[in-house]
Structures are given as C-alpha cells and as structure tokens.
Amino acid sequence: MRILVFGGTTEGKQVAKILDELEYPYYYSTKTKIEYKGKGIYVYGAMTMSFLENFCIQKKITHIINASHPFAVELHKTVSDISIVIPLIRFQRKFSPRVIDPKVFYVDSFEEAIQHFNKNKYSSLVALSGVQTIVKLKSYWKNHPTWFRILDRDSSRAIATEAGFPIANLLFGYPQSKEEEISLFTKLSPDAVFTKESGSNGRLEEKIEAALFLEIPIVILKRPKISNRYICIQTEEELIKELQ
C-alpha cells in the first residue's frame, strides 16, 4: 500500500498521524509549502491532472486521501477526474445542520452573495471567508467599507495587495470564540457578515451565534458538492477500517 494525502488542514494532520501510527508509506502534498513533521514524504505545489496521474503511476500510489479544505474546489475536481482506477477517499470535517433563521442566508456562489448584498443595501461588510475571496468580492468592496480577516503571513498580504484591497481594512487571525467574534462585530458594527460553510473546524457555529446575538445578518457560501467517486469518511475509526 502506498498512499497520497492532500492535506494542509486539521484533517490532513489527523490523516498523517493515523498513517504514521499504522506505519503505512505515504506522500503528503500541499499546494503551498508548509512546515511538515510527519513520517511521510512531503511534496508541495499545485498538481494538474496529467501531473497527478503520472505521479500516481511513477510512485505506485494505491490510494488517494483528499483531506484538503472543503472549498479547494479545483483540487477536488482534479482528483475525482483522474482516469486511474484507485480508491479515492474524502476525509472531511463534520458539518452541523444549516440554521433556519430570518437573519441567516445561504448562497450558492459569490455572484449570488453580491446580489444579496446589493439587494438588501448592506453599506458595510465583515468578510470571514479568507484571503482568496478578496478578488471574488471586489465589485462590492470597491464601493463599500469592507473588512477581511486573513492569516497573518506574507503570502496572504501579497494576495490582498495584488487585488488592491486597502491594507488598513485587513484583520489578522484565525476563527475565534463566540465572545471574541461578538467583540469584533461590535467594534466594527457592519451591516452584514459574510463567511463560508466551513464546518466545525472553521468555527462556523460561533460566527453564526455571534451575528445572531447582535442581530446582524450573516450570509454563508454553501460548501461545494463532492463527486460520488469519493468514499466519504468523517472519523478516524472509519478511515482505519477502510484502509485495513
């Protein structure tokens, strides 16, 4: 058995730990270079479909475990579209049931989100959707005060700068507790909050609870659908059973 893991997330670390304990040989892949301390062979860089297929053939890969972020849409599709017939496992985080509330709105795309902002005449926005979404919402923030929370690293600042986003409106940090989110929303007093349906590891519940506590509308981008080629697994026990 030889496994290729797509990680860079909390789930990726879980998978690496399991494979280390089972002493299964594996490659651990991320799009950008990170500090990796597992026992697998680390590789990084975006993979095209042809590169991925050649990699699997050359390295004699028997399984692919995709433990990347729920919104890594391009990677999900690349993996599911390969012609090589090997098990594709999707190790994913848990998602709570969607909240039904007059101030909670779920959208299918960034375009729909912007239409919603304009329709409801939101004059300001706090976006907790990550640095990669800055360019997606440019038509809104060019004309309305907007704050984006991003990771405190040079690569994230470079993306924001390239998009022309005002540096003064960047917030640095990770998802926070309900109380900390309430403090942030109270300080900025936005007309609305925008985020992704990122599951429990993205602290989506805390964001929703904080927005509702302050009666601020929250718009949530739905998580992408996963190809039925994947074997979807959510627990370590299920993963070990599948591999064994």
C-alpha positions in Angstrom: 0.0 0.0 0.0 1.3 3.5 -0.9 -0.9 6.5 -0.2 -1.1 10.1 -1.5 -2.6 12.5 1.0 -3.7 16.0 0.1 -3.6 17.9 3.4 -2.7 21.4 4.7 -5.6 21.3 7.1 -6.6 20.0 10.5 -8.0 16.9 8.8 -4.7 16.5 6.9 -2.8 16.4 10.2 -5.2 13.8 11.5 -4.7 11.6 8.5 -0.9 11.9 8.7 -0.9 11.0 12.4 -3.0 7.9 11.6 -0.7 6.8 8.8 2.4 7.4 10.9 0.9 5.2 13.7 -0.1 2.5 11.2 3.4 2.8 9.6 1.9 3.0 6.1 4.1 4.6 3.5 2.6 7.8 2.1 3.2 11.2 0.4 1.9 14.3 2.0 1.0 17.0 -0.5 0.1 20.7 -0.1 -0.4 23.5 -2.6 1.9 25.9 -0.8 5.0 25.0 1.3 4.3 24.4 5.0 6.3 23.0 7.9 5.6 19.3 7.9 6.8 17.0 10.7 5.2 13.6 9.8 6.9 10.4 8.6 5.7 10.6 5.1 7.5 12.1 2.1 6.5 15.7 1.7 5.7 17.3 -1.6 4.2 20.7 -2.4 2.9 22.6 -5.4 -0.3 22.6 -7.4 -0.9 19.4 -9.4 -2.5 19.4 -12.8 -4.5 16.2 -13.8 -1.7 14.9 -16.1 0.9 15.6 -13.4 -1.2 13.8 -10.8 -1.8 10.8 -13.0 1.9 10.5 -13.8 2.8 10.9 -10.1 0.4 8.1 -9.1 1.9 5.8 -11.8 5.5 6.6 -11.1 5.1 6.3 -7.3 2.8 3.3 -7.5 0.1 5.0 -5.5 -2.7 2.7 -4.3 -5.0 5.1 -2.5 -5.6 8.9 -2.6 -6.9 10.5 0.6 -8.2 14.0 0.0 -8.2 15.8 3.3 -7.9 19.3 1.9 -10.1 22.3 2.7 -13.9 22.0 1.8 -13.5 24.9 -0.7 -10.5 23.5 -2.5 -12.8 23.1 -5.5 -10.2 22.8 -8.2 -8.3 20.1 -6.3 -11.4 18.1 -5.5 -12.3 18.1 -9.2 -8.8 17.2 -10.4 -8.6 14.2 -8.1 -12.1 13.0 -9.0 -11.5 13.3 -12.7 -8.3 11.2 -12.9 -8.5 8.2 -15.2 -6.5 5.9 -12.9 -8.8 3.5 -11.1 -7.8 3.6 -7.5 -9.8 4.3 -4.3 -10.4 8.0 -3.7 -11.1 8.7 -0.1 -12.5 12.1 1.1 -11.7 12.6 4.8 -13.8 15.6 5.7 -14.8 17.6 8.7 -18.2 17.5 10.3 -20.9 19.9 9.3 -23.8 21.0 11.5 -27.3 21.2 10.1 -28.0 24.5 8.4 -29.5 27.2 10.6 -33.1 28.3 9.8 -33.4 32.0 10.9 -34.6 35.2 9.2 -31.1 36.7 9.5 -29.1 33.7 8.2 -28.8 33.4 4.4 -27.2 30.6 2.4 -25.9 31.3 -1.2 -24.6 29.1 -3.9 -22.0 31.5 -5.4 -20.1 34.7 -4.9 -22.2 36.3 -7.6 -25.4 35.4 -5.6 -23.8 36.8 -2.4 -23.0 40.1 -4.1 -26.6 40.3 -5.5 -27.8 39.7 -2.0 -25.6 42.5 -0.5 -26.9 45.0 -3.1 -30.5 43.9 -2.9 -30.5 44.4 0.8 -28.5 47.6 0.6 -25.7 46.5 3.0 -23.5 49.5 3.3 -20.6 47.7 5.1 -19.4 44.1 5.5 -17.1 41.9 7.6 -15.8 39.0 5.5 -14.5 36.0 7.3 -14.1 34.0 4.1 -10.3 34.1 3.7 -7.8 35.9 1.5 -8.6 34.0 -1.7 -12.1 35.5 -1.6 -11.0 39.1 -1.7 -10.9 39.2 -5.5 -14.2 37.4 -5.7 -16.0 40.2 -3.8 -14.1 43.1 -5.4 -17.1 44.6 -7.1 -18.7 45.1 -3.6 -15.7 46.3 -1.5 -14.6 48.8 -4.2 -17.8 50.7 -3.3 -18.5 49.8 0.3 -16.4 49.7 3.5 -15.3 46.1 4.0 -13.0 44.2 6.4 -11.4 40.9 5.5 -9.9 38.6 8.1 -6.9 36.7 6.8 -4.0 34.7 8.1 -1.1 36.8 9.3 1.5 35.8 6.8 3.4 37.4 3.9 1.7 35.4 1.2 -1.7 36.5 2.3 -0.7 40.1 2.4 0.7 39.8 -1.1 -2.6 38.5 -2.4 -4.5 41.3 -0.7 -2.1 43.9 -2.1 -2.2 42.5 -5.6 -6.0 42.7 -5.5 -5.8 46.4 -4.5 -7.5 45.9 -1.2 -6.8 48.6 1.5 -4.3 47.2 4.0 -5.8 49.2 6.8 -9.0 47.1 6.5 -7.3 43.7 6.9 -7.9 41.8 10.1 -5.3 39.1 11.0 -6.1 35.9 12.8 -8.0 32.7 12.9 -11.7 31.9 13.6 -12.5 32.8 17.2 -14.9 32.0 20.0 -18.4 33.4 20.0 -17.4 36.0 22.6 -14.4 37.2 20.6 -16.5 37.4 17.4 -19.1 39.4 19.2 -16.4 41.8 20.4 -15.1 42.1 16.8 -18.6 42.7 15.3 -19.4 45.2 18.0 -16.2 47.2 17.3 -16.7 47.3 13.5 -20.6 47.4 13.5 -21.0 46.1 10.0 -24.4 45.8 8.2 -23.7 42.2 7.4 -21.2 39.3 7.9 -20.0 37.0 5.1 -18.4 33.6 5.6 -18.1 30.1 4.2 -19.9 26.9 5.3 -16.5 25.7 6.6 -17.8 23.3 9.2 -16.9 22.8 12.9 -13.1 23.3 12.3 -13.9 26.7 10.8 -16.0 27.6 13.9 -19.0 28.4 11.7 -21.4 27.9 14.6 -19.6 30.6 16.7 -19.7 33.1 13.8 -23.5 32.5 13.3 -24.2 32.7 17.1 -22.2 35.9 17.4 -24.0 37.5 14.4 -27.4 36.5 15.7 -26.6 37.7 19.2 -26.1 41.2 17.7 -28.9 40.8 15.2 -26.5 41.2 12.3 -27.4 39.4 9.0 -24.9 36.6 8.1 -24.5 35.4 4.5 -23.0 31.9 4.2 -21.5 30.5 1.0 -22.6 26.8 0.8 -19.8 24.2 0.7 -19.2 22.7 -2.8 -20.6 19.3 -3.6 -18.2 16.3 -3.7 -18.0 13.9 -6.6 -19.6 10.5 -6.0 -16.3 8.9 -6.9 -15.1 9.7 -3.4 -15.6 7.4 -0.4 -16.6 10.0 2.1 -15.3 9.4 5.7 -15.6 11.7 8.8 -14.0 9.7 11.6 -10.6 8.3 12.3 -12.1 4.9 13.0 -13.8 4.8 9.7 -10.6 5.7 7.9 -8.6 3.0 9.6 -11.2 0.4 8.8 -11.3 1.5 5.2 -7.5 1.2 4.8 -7.3 -2.1 6.6 
